[in-house]
Amino acid sequence: MTEYSSYPHGFGATPPPSGPPGPGYTPHPGQLGRNPRTGLLASGIALAVVLAIAALVLAIVALVRGPVEAPTSDAPQAQEQRVFVADADKPLCEAIAPLMREESDRTNSFLDKGSADSPERLAAIPDYKAATAEWAERIQNVLNEHAEPPRYLTRTLQQYIDGMLLYSENLYKERGPDAFDKTTYDSAIVALGGPLGACYKVGVRW
């Protein structure tokens, strides 16, 4: 055969075996790469397993800890209003009895000085206002000490204190009587019926 043959290189060589490679077989470099689809599928399965394990761990932790309690509110709660509470009413009635009698005597003395526009009554206004304001401070302190629980006696007594203070504060010697003075006074006297009745129930009078 001459140096230059008309057959292509490798013509007539033994073809590669069609079965599985035997020992010592070295695959072609192009056969070493993995299928991309196979890699993505394996990654997806691994991620799903990790997420499932994480969810299981969280469920176990939540089961061990138990339900989470809602935060408690620090907002002040309104106290329950009562009507008659004998055990609380009697000490308050005994404490206010002399103060109630004092205010009643002072007011009656003021009103007995004459009509609302009489010189004697107008002249008595400054002393009456000052004495009533000082009395209101003292009896308010007593009420504050016996204010629990809130009840009929404390509510009506507060109305009476405020009513008498409002009546006296609206009196002016220089201005003379006001059209609302009588209405303000009458409202305070109506409120006085609350302490009178509640204290009568527990055997306290003045």
N, CA and C atoms as a LAMMPS dump frame, in Angstrom:
ITEM: TIMESTEP
0
ITEM: NUMBER OF ATOMS
618
ITEM: BOX BOUNDS ff ff ff
-5.0000000000000000e+02 5.0000000000000000e+02
-5.0000000000000000e+02 5.0000000000000000e+02
-5.0000000000000000e+02 5.0000000000000000e+02
ITEM: ATOMS id mol type element x y z
1 1 1 N 0.867 -1.184 0
2 1 2 C 0 0 0
3 1 3 C 0.885 1.21 0
4 2 1 N 0.463 2.174 -0.763
5 2 2 C 1.244 3.398 -0.867
6 2 3 C 1.025 4.243 0.344
7 3 1 N 1.79 5.292 0.518
8 3 2 C 1.698 6.199 1.686
9 3 3 C 0.391 6.908 1.714
10 4 1 N -0.122 7.249 0.532
11 4 2 C -1.376 7.996 0.463
12 4 3 C -2.464 7.045 0.048
13 5 1 N -3.435 6.693 0.928
14 5 2 C -4.508 5.746 0.621
15 5 3 C -5.773 6.492 0.294
16 6 1 N -6.615 5.886 -0.5
17 6 2 C -7.895 6.514 -0.859
18 6 3 C -8.943 6.289 0.218
19 7 1 N -8.678 5.485 1.251
20 7 2 C -9.642 5.248 2.325
21 7 3 C -9.439 6.244 3.469
22 8 1 N -10.478 6.638 4.046
23 8 2 C -10.341 7.573 5.191
24 8 3 C -9.657 6.9 6.35
25 9 1 N -9.127 7.746 7.258
26 9 2 C -8.385 7.241 8.414
27 9 3 C -9.318 6.441 9.311
28 10 1 N -8.91 5.26 9.716
29 10 2 C -9.693 4.417 10.609
30 10 3 C -10.61 3.472 9.859
31 11 1 N -10.616 3.594 8.511
32 11 2 C -11.52 2.714 7.76
33 11 3 C -11.077 1.286 7.948
34 12 1 N -12.034 0.386 8.237
35 12 2 C -11.716 -1.001 8.45
36 12 3 C -11.327 -1.325 9.864
37 13 1 N -11.313 -0.299 10.825
38 13 2 C -10.978 -0.567 12.231
39 13 3 C -12.117 -1.273 12.91
40 14 1 N -11.828 -1.951 13.952
41 14 2 C -12.861 -2.697 14.687
42 14 3 C -13.787 -1.714 15.393
43 15 1 N -15.123 -1.83 15.149
44 15 2 C -16.07 -0.872 15.772
45 15 3 C -16.109 -1.059 17.273
46 16 1 N -16.472 -0.034 18.018
47 16 2 C -16.544 -0.128 19.48
48 16 3 C -17.639 -1.081 19.896
49 17 1 N -17.485 -1.78 20.982
50 17 2 C -18.518 -2.718 21.43
51 17 3 C -19.811 -2.01 21.759
52 18 1 N -20.935 -2.702 21.43
53 18 2 C -22.252 -2.098 21.657
54 18 3 C -22.749 -2.333 23.059
55 19 1 N -22.231 -3.248 23.835
56 19 2 C -22.69 -3.543 25.201
57 19 3 C -22.087 -2.607 26.208
58 20 1 N -22.319 -2.887 27.463
59 20 2 C -21.76 -2.026 28.525
60 20 3 C -20.262 -2.098 28.53
61 21 1 N -19.599 -1.057 28.871
62 21 2 C -18.15 -1.031 28.851
63 21 3 C -17.582 -2.009 29.847
64 22 1 N -16.532 -2.585 29.478
65 22 2 C -15.877 -3.558 30.346
66 22 3 C -14.906 -2.895 31.264
67 23 1 N -14.183 -3.728 31.991
68 23 2 C -13.18 -3.156 32.927
69 23 3 C -12.112 -2.396 32.176
70 24 1 N -11.773 -1.273 32.793
71 24 2 C -10.744 -0.45 32.178
72 24 3 C -11.255 0.465 31.098
73 25 1 N -12.608 0.483 30.955
74 25 2 C -13.171 1.368 29.922
75 25 3 C -13.155 2.789 30.408
76 26 1 N -12.698 3.656 29.607
77 26 2 C -12.659 5.085 29.927
78 26 3 C -13.681 5.805 29.082
79 27 1 N -14.718 6.427 29.714
80 27 2 C -15.747 7.086 28.892
81 27 3 C -15.175 8.299 28.205
82 28 1 N -15.868 8.65 27.176
83 28 2 C -15.53 9.854 26.416
84 28 3 C -15.792 11.067 27.286
85 29 1 N -14.913 12.076 27.194
86 29 2 C -15.121 13.26 28.058
87 29 3 C -16.496 13.855 27.936
88 30 1 N -17.141 13.777 26.807
89 30 2 C -18.473 14.361 26.635
90 30 3 C -19.542 13.618 27.385
91 31 1 N -19.231 12.38 27.778
92 31 2 C -20.218 11.596 28.494
93 31 3 C -20.183 11.824 30.004
94 32 1 N -19.186 12.568 30.476
95 32 2 C -19.067 12.771 31.926
96 32 3 C -20.093 13.768 32.475
97 33 1 N -20.624 14.695 31.727
98 33 2 C -21.57 15.717 32.198
99 33 3 C -22.905 15.105 32.58
100 34 1 N -23.583 15.685 33.662
101 34 2 C -24.876 15.191 34.114
102 34 3 C -25.995 15.833 33.337
103 35 1 N -27.136 15.187 33.338
104 35 2 C -28.323 15.732 32.664
105 35 3 C -28.856 16.906 33.488
106 36 1 N -29.051 18.116 32.915
107 36 2 C -29.543 19.276 33.686
108 36 3 C -30.878 19.013 34.355
109 37 1 N -31.744 18.296 33.708
110 37 2 C -33.061 18.023 34.29
111 37 3 C -32.929 17.193 35.569
112 38 1 N -32.015 16.24 35.52
113 38 2 C -31.815 15.395 36.698
114 38 3 C -31.308 16.204 37.884
115 39 1 N -30.428 17.174 37.63
116 39 2 C -29.905 18.031 38.707
117 39 3 C -30.975 18.912 39.312
118 40 1 N -31.834 19.51 38.496
119 40 2 C -32.904 20.369 39.003
120 40 3 C -33.895 19.569 39.82
121 41 1 N -34.224 18.376 39.35
122 41 2 C -35.174 17.538 40.074
123 41 3 C -34.636 17.173 41.452
124 42 1 N -33.345 16.809 41.497
125 42 2 C -32.747 16.459 42.785
126 42 3 C -32.722 17.647 43.733
127 43 1 N -32.433 18.852 43.212
128 43 2 C -32.414 20.06 44.061
129 43 3 C -33.797 20.359 44.603
130 44 1 N -34.833 20.203 43.758
131 44 2 C -36.201 20.469 44.202
132 44 3 C -36.627 19.515 45.291
133 45 1 N -36.266 18.242 45.15
134 45 2 C -36.616 17.264 46.184
135 45 3 C -35.918 17.6 47.499
136 46 1 N -34.643 17.981 47.427
137 46 2 C -33.9 18.324 48.64
138 46 3 C -34.512 19.534 49.338
139 47 1 N -34.934 20.557 48.564
140 47 2 C -35.543 21.76 49.148
141 47 3 C -36.862 21.421 49.82
142 48 1 N -37.651 20.556 49.167
143 48 2 C -38.934 20.169 49.745
144 48 3 C -38.736 19.447 51.06
145 49 1 N -37.74 18.605 51.126
146 49 2 C -37.455 17.871 52.372
147 49 3 C -37.053 18.831 53.483
148 50 1 N -36.205 19.824 53.166
149 50 2 C -35.758 20.809 54.163
150 50 3 C -36.938 21.611 54.692
151 51 1 N -37.828 22.066 53.788
152 51 2 C -38.997 22.845 54.209
153 51 3 C -39.936 22.014 55.076
154 52 1 N -40.11 20.754 54.712
155 52 2 C -40.979 19.886 55.504
156 52 3 C -40.424 19.694 56.905
157 53 1 N -39.117 19.518 57.015
158 53 2 C -38.49 19.358 58.337
159 53 3 C -38.636 20.629 59.161
160 54 1 N -38.439 21.796 58.515
161 54 2 C -38.577 23.073 59.234
162 54 3 C -39.995 23.261 59.748
163 55 1 N -40.997 22.93 58.914
164 55 2 C -42.386 23.064 59.339
165 55 3 C -42.687 22.129 60.499
166 56 1 N -42.144 20.931 60.473
167 56 2 C -42.36 19.981 61.556
168 56 3 C -41.75 20.484 62.863
169 57 1 N -40.557 21.054 62.777
170 57 2 C -39.903 21.593 63.973
171 57 3 C -40.725 22.735 64.57
172 58 1 N -41.227 23.642 63.723
173 58 2 C -42.037 24.765 64.217
174 58 3 C -43.313 24.273 64.866
175 59 1 N -43.931 23.24 64.279
176 59 2 C -45.158 22.702 64.856
177 59 3 C -44.901 22.106 66.226
178 60 1 N -43.781 21.391 66.368
179 60 2 C -43.444 20.79 67.657
180 60 3 C -43.18 21.87 68.711
181 61 1 N -42.465 22.938 68.321
182 61 2 C -42.17 24.034 69.255
183 61 3 C -43.452 24.704 69.713
184 62 1 N -44.369 24.951 68.772
185 62 2 C -45.639 25.589 69.124
186 62 3 C -46.459 24.705 70.042
187 63 1 N -46.413 23.388 69.82
188 63 2 C -47.165 22.474 70.67
189 63 3 C -46.614 22.457 72.081
190 64 1 N -45.293 22.518 72.207
191 64 2 C -44.668 22.498 73.537
192 64 3 C -44.951 23.783 74.295
193 65 1 N -44.877 24.926 73.611
194 65 2 C -45.082 26.222 74.269
195 65 3 C -46.536 26.455 74.64
196 66 1 N -47.438 25.88 73.886
197 66 2 C -48.847 26.093 74.154
198 66 3 C -49.329 27.372 73.505
199 67 1 N -50.625 27.683 73.642
200 67 2 C -51.18 28.888 73.009
201 67 3 C -50.595 30.16 73.595
202 68 1 N -50.39 31.134 72.757
203 68 2 C -49.84 32.424 73.187
204 68 3 C -50.958 33.26 73.772
205 69 1 N -50.761 33.717 75.01
206 69 2 C -51.775 34.526 75.674
207 69 3 C -51.744 35.952 75.154
208 70 1 N -52.952 36.5 74.998
209 70 2 C -53.052 37.886 74.545
210 70 3 C -52.524 38.81 75.627
211 71 1 N -51.831 39.893 75.252
212 71 2 C -51.3 40.821 76.259
213 71 3 C -52.417 41.459 77.054
214 72 1 N -52.186 41.579 78.351
215 72 2 C -53.188 42.19 79.213
216 72 3 C -53.178 43.696 79.055
217 73 1 N -54.353 44.275 79.158
218 73 2 C -54.482 45.72 79.002
219 73 3 C -54.223 46.401 80.333
220 74 1 N -53.491 47.52 80.294
221 74 2 C -53.21 48.301 81.496
222 74 3 C -54.218 49.424 81.697
223 75 1 N -55.205 49.46 80.839
224 75 2 C -56.188 50.528 80.946
225 75 3 C -56.98 50.366 82.234
226 76 1 N -57.247 51.468 82.94
227 76 2 C -58.004 51.366 84.182
228 76 3 C -59.42 50.88 83.934
229 77 1 N -59.881 49.974 84.81
230 77 2 C -61.222 49.43 84.686
231 77 3 C -62.178 50.237 85.564
232 78 1 N -63.383 50.511 85.009
233 78 2 C -64.389 51.259 85.754
234 78 3 C -64.893 50.412 86.918
235 79 1 N -65.031 51.037 88.094
236 79 2 C -65.485 50.304 89.26
237 79 3 C -66.988 50.102 89.211
238 80 1 N -67.408 48.996 89.761
239 80 2 C -68.83 48.674 89.792
240 80 3 C -69.552 49.629 90.741
241 81 1 N -70.647 50.211 90.257
242 81 2 C -71.424 51.124 91.067
243 81 3 C -72.409 50.328 91.936
244 82 1 N -72.564 50.776 93.163
245 82 2 C -73.445 50.086 94.11
246 82 3 C -74.542 51.04 94.558
247 83 1 N -75.498 50.494 95.319
248 83 2 C -76.575 51.328 95.873
249 83 3 C -76.335 51.488 97.374
250 84 1 N -76.817 50.564 98.166
251 84 2 C -76.617 50.658 99.615
252 84 3 C -75.611 49.599 100.068
253 85 1 N -74.582 50.049 100.772
254 85 2 C -73.568 49.138 101.326
255 85 3 C -73.438 49.507 102.799
256 86 1 N -74.189 48.825 103.624
257 86 2 C -74.31 49.221 105.034
258 86 3 C -72.963 49.28 105.74
259 87 1 N -72.103 48.298 105.499
260 87 2 C -70.819 48.267 106.2
261 87 3 C -69.945 49.467 105.855
262 88 1 N -70.102 49.992 104.635
263 88 2 C -69.325 51.163 104.224
264 88 3 C -70.068 52.462 104.517
265 89 1 N -71.397 52.427 104.45
266 89 2 C -72.189 53.647 104.64
267 89 3 C -72.144 54.153 106.082
268 90 1 N -72.208 53.236 107.037
269 90 2 C -72.294 53.686 108.428
270 90 3 C -71.076 54.488 108.871
271 91 1 N -69.847 54.031 108.612
272 91 2 C -68.694 54.85 109.021
273 91 3 C -68.683 56.231 108.36
274 92 1 N -69.09 56.296 107.106
275 92 2 C -69.12 57.595 106.421
276 92 3 C -70.183 58.5 107.038
277 93 1 N -71.349 57.934 107.325
278 93 2 C -72.418 58.736 107.939
279 93 3 C -71.987 59.283 109.298
280 94 1 N -71.319 58.452 110.085
281 94 2 C -70.868 58.902 111.395
282 94 3 C -69.812 60.001 111.273
283 95 1 N -69.001 59.928 110.226
284 95 2 C -67.944 60.923 110.055
285 95 3 C -68.489 62.262 109.544
286 96 1 N -69.539 62.228 108.734
287 96 2 C -70.038 63.481 108.156
288 96 3 C -71.149 64.115 108.98
289 97 1 N -71.69 63.402 109.944
290 97 2 C -72.842 63.932 110.691
291 97 3 C -72.595 65.332 111.248
292 98 1 N -71.506 65.582 111.976
293 98 2 C -71.303 66.942 112.5
294 98 3 C -71.074 67.97 111.399
295 99 1 N -70.459 67.56 110.309
296 99 2 C -70.217 68.494 109.208
297 99 3 C -71.516 68.848 108.484
298 100 1 N -72.391 67.896 108.352
299 100 2 C -73.685 68.166 107.714
300 100 3 C -74.528 69.092 108.593
301 101 1 N -74.489 68.86 109.88
302 101 2 C -75.231 69.712 110.798
303 101 3 C -74.662 71.132 110.784
304 102 1 N -73.35 71.233 110.697
305 102 2 C -72.695 72.547 110.655
306 102 3 C -73.147 73.354 109.445
307 103 1 N -73.152 72.731 108.298
308 103 2 C -73.535 73.45 107.074
309 103 3 C -75.01 73.82 107.079
310 104 1 N -75.815 72.91 107.601
311 104 2 C -77.246 73.199 107.672
312 104 3 C -77.524 74.396 108.583
313 105 1 N -76.882 74.436 109.74
314 105 2 C -77.089 75.555 110.667
315 105 3 C -76.582 76.859 110.064
316 106 1 N -75.425 76.81 109.386
317 106 2 C -74.864 78.025 108.799
318 106 3 C -75.77 78.566 107.688
319 107 1 N -76.264 77.696 106.849
320 107 2 C -77.108 78.132 105.734
321 107 3 C -78.436 78.677 106.244
322 108 1 N -79.031 78.008 107.229
323 108 2 C -80.298 78.502 107.779
324 108 3 C -80.113 79.883 108.415
325 109 1 N -78.991 80.071 109.097
326 109 2 C -78.714 81.371 109.701
327 109 3 C -78.551 82.443 108.626
328 110 1 N -77.914 82.088 107.521
329 110 2 C -77.721 83.033 106.42
330 110 3 C -79.059 83.399 105.785
331 111 1 N -79.899 82.412 105.542
332 111 2 C -81.186 82.676 104.903
333 111 3 C -82.13 83.448 105.823
334 112 1 N -81.978 83.27 107.125
335 112 2 C -82.86 83.945 108.077
336 112 3 C -82.559 85.441 108.215
337 113 1 N -81.524 85.916 107.573
338 113 2 C -81.16 87.337 107.689
339 113 3 C -82.078 88.25 106.872
340 114 1 N -82.92 87.666 106.085
341 114 2 C -83.859 88.489 105.326
342 114 3 C -83.973 88.002 103.891
343 115 1 N -84.619 88.799 103.089
344 115 2 C -84.781 88.46 101.68
345 115 3 C -83.43 88.507 100.97
346 116 1 N -83.404 87.974 99.752
347 116 2 C -82.137 87.864 99.022
348 116 3 C -81.501 89.221 98.768
349 117 1 N -82.308 90.275 98.692
350 117 2 C -81.753 91.597 98.405
351 117 3 C -81.716 92.502 99.629
352 118 1 N -81.922 91.943 100.807
353 118 2 C -81.899 92.764 102.018
354 118 3 C -80.455 93.135 102.355
355 119 1 N -80.245 94.304 102.959
356 119 2 C -78.885 94.727 103.306
357 119 3 C -78.198 93.737 104.255
358 120 1 N -78.941 93.175 105.197
359 120 2 C -78.346 92.249 106.167
360 120 3 C -77.829 90.966 105.475
361 121 1 N -78.617 90.473 104.579
362 121 2 C -78.211 89.24 103.889
363 121 3 C -77.074 89.499 102.897
364 122 1 N -77.135 90.613 102.191
365 122 2 C -76.047 90.957 101.268
366 122 3 C -74.737 91.141 102.02
367 123 1 N -74.815 91.766 103.205
368 123 2 C -73.608 91.998 103.986
369 123 3 C -73.012 90.688 104.512
370 124 1 N -73.839 89.67 104.658
371 124 2 C -73.362 88.394 105.207
372 124 3 C -72.747 87.481 104.142
373 125 1 N -72.83 87.87 102.884
374 125 2 C -72.358 86.997 101.802
375 125 3 C -70.871 86.657 101.904
376 126 1 N -69.971 87.618 102.095
377 126 2 C -68.534 87.262 102.122
378 126 3 C -68.191 86.206 103.17
379 127 1 N -68.713 86.369 104.393
380 127 2 C -68.412 85.39 105.434
381 127 3 C -69.035 84.036 105.119
382 128 1 N -70.253 84.055 104.574
383 128 2 C -70.914 82.799 104.237
384 128 3 C -70.141 82.057 103.136
385 129 1 N -69.666 82.773 102.137
386 129 2 C -68.9 82.144 101.054
387 129 3 C -67.604 81.532 101.583
388 130 1 N -66.883 82.275 102.392
389 130 2 C -65.609 81.788 102.904
390 130 3 C -65.802 80.56 103.797
391 131 1 N -66.819 80.595 104.653
392 131 2 C -67.057 79.477 105.558
393 131 3 C -67.506 78.227 104.793
394 132 1 N -68.333 78.419 103.775
395 132 2 C -68.807 77.276 102.984
396 132 3 C -67.668 76.651 102.179
397 133 1 N -66.781 77.454 101.643
398 133 2 C -65.639 76.932 100.886
399 133 3 C -64.72 76.118 101.797
400 134 1 N -64.513 76.62 103.008
401 134 2 C -63.657 75.897 103.958
402 134 3 C -64.324 74.588 104.396
403 135 1 N -65.643 74.631 104.594
404 135 2 C -66.391 73.415 104.943
405 135 3 C -66.321 72.383 103.81
406 136 1 N -66.427 72.845 102.577
407 136 2 C -66.387 71.937 101.427
408 136 3 C -65.064 71.176 101.365
409 137 1 N -63.969 71.834 101.708
410 137 2 C -62.666 71.175 101.724
411 137 3 C -62.634 70.073 102.784
412 138 1 N -63.151 70.371 103.942
413 138 2 C -63.099 69.395 105.036
414 138 3 C -63.972 68.181 104.762
415 139 1 N -65.196 68.407 104.313
416 139 2 C -66.083 67.272 104.09
417 139 3 C -65.68 66.474 102.851
418 140 1 N -65.057 67.143 101.889
419 140 2 C -64.565 66.42 100.709
420 140 3 C -63.466 65.446 101.101
421 141 1 N -62.603 65.862 102.012
422 141 2 C -61.544 64.968 102.486
423 141 3 C -62.127 63.738 103.178
424 142 1 N -63.183 63.941 103.946
425 142 2 C -63.837 62.807 104.613
426 142 3 C -64.456 61.877 103.583
427 143 1 N -65.128 62.441 102.59
428 143 2 C -65.731 61.624 101.538
429 143 3 C -64.677 60.821 100.786
430 144 1 N -63.555 61.457 100.503
431 144 2 C -62.483 60.761 99.786
432 144 3 C -61.979 59.537 100.552
433 145 1 N -61.961 59.642 101.875
434 145 2 C -61.483 58.533 102.698
435 145 3 C -62.469 57.369 102.748
436 146 1 N -63.735 57.64 102.414
437 146 2 C -64.765 56.6 102.463
438 146 3 C -65.443 56.429 101.095
439 147 1 N -64.718 56.693 100.042
440 147 2 C -65.329 56.707 98.702
441 147 3 C -65.472 55.325 98.074
442 148 1 N -64.839 54.308 98.653
443 148 2 C -64.911 52.947 98.09
444 148 3 C -65.827 52.072 98.942
445 149 1 N -66.708 51.325 98.288
446 149 2 C -66.98 51.311 96.843
447 149 3 C -67.884 52.476 96.451
448 150 1 N -67.864 52.898 95.187
449 150 2 C -68.785 53.947 94.735
450 150 3 C -70.234 53.475 94.928
451 151 1 N -71.051 54.309 95.517
452 151 2 C -72.412 53.889 95.852
453 151 3 C -73.325 55.104 95.947
454 152 1 N -74.59 54.84 96.244
455 152 2 C -75.615 55.89 96.3
456 152 3 C -75.225 57.006 97.268
457 153 1 N -74.763 56.652 98.45
458 153 2 C -74.414 57.659 99.446
459 153 3 C -73.29 58.559 98.948
460 154 1 N -72.244 57.981 98.384
461 154 2 C -71.111 58.811 97.932
462 154 3 C -71.506 59.702 96.761
463 155 1 N -72.367 59.184 95.882
464 155 2 C -72.77 59.987 94.721
465 155 3 C -73.642 61.167 95.126
466 156 1 N -74.634 60.931 95.967
467 156 2 C -75.526 62.02 96.365
468 156 3 C -74.843 63.005 97.307
469 157 1 N -73.949 62.492 98.151
470 157 2 C -73.201 63.403 99.024
471 157 3 C -72.316 64.331 98.198
472 158 1 N -71.69 63.785 97.158
473 158 2 C -70.87 64.626 96.289
474 158 3 C -71.713 65.7 95.611
475 159 1 N -72.912 65.337 95.199
476 159 2 C -73.808 66.321 94.578
477 159 3 C -74.166 67.432 95.564
478 160 1 N -74.38 67.057 96.806
479 160 2 C -74.732 68.065 97.816
480 160 3 C -73.561 69.002 98.082
481 161 1 N -72.369 68.449 98.236
482 161 2 C -71.191 69.292 98.463
483 161 3 C -70.999 70.265 97.304
484 162 1 N -71.044 69.739 96.101
485 162 2 C -70.859 70.593 94.923
486 162 3 C -71.969 71.622 94.803
487 163 1 N -73.19 71.213 95.125
488 163 2 C -74.323 72.136 95.011
489 163 3 C -74.232 73.298 95.984
490 164 1 N -73.87 73.011 97.241
491 164 2 C -73.76 74.093 98.217
492 164 3 C -72.581 75.011 97.896
493 165 1 N -71.488 74.424 97.426
494 165 2 C -70.342 75.246 97.044
495 165 3 C -70.694 76.122 95.845
496 166 1 N -71.4 75.56 94.88
497 166 2 C -71.803 76.344 93.707
498 166 3 C -72.76 77.472 94.1
499 167 1 N -73.686 77.177 94.986
500 167 2 C -74.627 78.203 95.438
501 167 3 C -73.894 79.359 96.11
502 168 1 N -72.986 79.05 97.031
503 168 2 C -72.292 80.114 97.755
504 168 3 C -71.323 80.879 96.846
505 169 1 N -70.662 80.169 95.934
506 169 2 C -69.699 80.831 95.051
507 169 3 C -70.371 81.793 94.08
508 170 1 N -71.633 81.582 93.786
509 170 2 C -72.343 82.457 92.856
510 170 3 C -72.988 83.674 93.538
511 171 1 N -72.808 83.783 94.832
512 171 2 C -73.347 84.94 95.556
513 171 3 C -72.316 86.072 95.561
514 172 1 N -72.779 87.305 95.248
515 172 2 C -71.903 88.481 95.245
516 172 3 C -72.645 89.647 95.902
517 173 1 N -72.005 90.21 96.899
518 173 2 C -72.616 91.323 97.616
519 173 3 C -72.902 92.494 96.688
520 174 1 N -71.964 92.808 95.803
521 174 2 C -72.108 93.97 94.935
522 174 3 C -73.15 93.762 93.838
523 175 1 N -73.351 92.52 93.416
524 175 2 C -74.263 92.248 92.31
525 175 3 C -75.694 92.074 92.772
526 176 1 N -75.857 91.576 93.992
527 176 2 C -77.201 91.317 94.461
528 176 3 C -77.664 89.929 94.035
529 177 1 N -78.904 89.587 94.314
530 177 2 C -79.409 88.252 94.014
531 177 3 C -79.438 87.971 92.511
532 178 1 N -79.245 86.688 92.164
533 178 2 C -79.284 86.255 90.777
534 178 3 C -80.535 85.405 90.565
535 179 1 N -81.046 85.406 89.358
536 179 2 C -82.275 84.661 89.079
537 179 3 C -82.103 83.159 89.284
538 180 1 N -80.876 82.657 89.179
539 180 2 C -80.635 81.22 89.311
540 180 3 C -80.201 80.803 90.717
541 181 1 N -80.079 81.728 91.643
542 181 2 C -79.632 81.38 92.985
543 181 3 C -80.579 80.379 93.648
544 182 1 N -81.857 80.626 93.566
545 182 2 C -82.83 79.737 94.209
546 182 3 C -82.811 78.354 93.567
547 183 1 N -82.702 78.313 92.24
548 183 2 C -82.66 77.018 91.544
549 183 3 C -81.435 76.207 91.952
550 184 1 N -80.305 76.887 92.072
551 184 2 C -79.07 76.211 92.479
552 184 3 C -79.193 75.683 93.902
553 185 1 N -79.749 76.489 94.787
554 185 2 C -79.915 76.061 96.175
555 185 3 C -80.893 74.888 96.273
556 186 1 N -82.026 74.988 95.578
557 186 2 C -83.022 73.917 95.617
558 186 3 C -82.435 72.594 95.1
559 187 1 N -81.59 72.666 94.075
560 187 2 C -80.964 71.459 93.538
561 187 3 C -80.057 70.801 94.579
562 188 1 N -79.331 71.623 95.33
563 188 2 C -78.46 71.08 96.379
564 188 3 C -79.282 70.424 97.484
565 189 1 N -80.415 71.022 97.856
566 189 2 C -81.257 70.461 98.902
567 189 3 C -81.883 69.136 98.455
568 190 1 N -82.217 69.036 97.183
569 190 2 C -82.724 67.758 96.668
570 190 3 C -81.66 66.672 96.826
571 191 1 N -80.397 66.995 96.491
572 191 2 C -79.305 66.036 96.628
573 191 3 C -79.086 65.672 98.098
574 192 1 N -79.383 66.586 99.019
575 192 2 C -79.212 66.317 100.451
576 192 3 C -80.079 65.144 100.893
577 193 1 N -81.176 64.926 100.199
578 193 2 C -82.049 63.808 100.55
579 193 3 C -81.344 62.462 100.455
580 194 1 N -80.325 62.351 99.599
581 194 2 C -79.586 61.1 99.478
582 194 3 C -78.845 60.739 100.757
583 195 1 N -77.965 61.604 101.261
584 195 2 C -77.285 61.301 102.529
585 195 3 C -78.25 61.161 103.714
586 196 1 N -79.285 61.981 103.755
587 196 2 C -80.232 61.875 104.863
588 196 3 C -80.882 60.495 104.893
589 197 1 N -81.353 60.034 103.729
590 197 2 C -82.021 58.735 103.677
591 197 3 C -81.072 57.574 103.895
592 198 1 N -79.879 57.621 103.278
593 198 2 C -78.922 56.525 103.41
594 198 3 C -78.424 56.408 104.846
595 199 1 N -78.166 57.533 105.485
596 199 2 C -77.674 57.489 106.863
597 199 3 C -78.782 57.086 107.836
598 200 1 N -80.007 57.444 107.531
599 200 2 C -81.126 57.026 108.377
600 200 3 C -81.239 55.503 108.382
601 201 1 N -80.949 54.869 107.234
602 201 2 C -81.033 53.416 107.136
603 201 3 C -80.05 52.704 108.059
604 202 1 N -78.913 53.337 108.315
605 202 2 C -77.901 52.709 109.183
606 202 3 C -77.916 53.307 110.579
607 203 1 N -78.949 54.071 110.914
608 203 2 C -79.126 54.565 112.265
609 203 3 C -78.358 55.81 112.621
610 204 1 N -77.963 56.613 111.619
611 204 2 C -77.218 57.835 111.886
612 204 3 C -78.061 59.035 111.473
613 205 1 N -78.213 59.991 112.364
614 205 2 C -79.008 61.207 112.077
615 205 3 C -78.207 62.418 112.546
616 206 1 N -78.628 63.565 112.032
617 206 2 C -78.016 64.807 112.506
618 206 3 C -79.054 65.922 112.571
